[in-house]
Amino acid sequence: MTNVRILVVDDDARAARRLADMLREDGFDVEVAVDGAGAISRLSQAPMPSALVTDLQLTHADGWTVVRYARSLCPHLPVFVV
């Protein structure tokens, strides 16, 4: 197991589950948020994930809002848009 924690954000449960499963198979510690508000809530808690993987079209806060919030907390956080 690795110390790399990845937050996956996607309101499509099937897509989020597939991506999380693939990342876990590669040894990453993965958390899933099902909407933008959930992602922002998770990001506001310690510890900060090592990377963010997000869809841009989310409910309750779009992906750009999530990215801006994440970068306000950690400017160099790697962000991957799916």
Secondary structure, 3 states (H helix, E strand, C coil): CCCCEEEEECCCHHHHHHHHHHHHHCCCEEEEECCHHHHHHHHCCCCCCCEEEECCCCCCCCHHHHHHHHHHHCCCCCEEEC
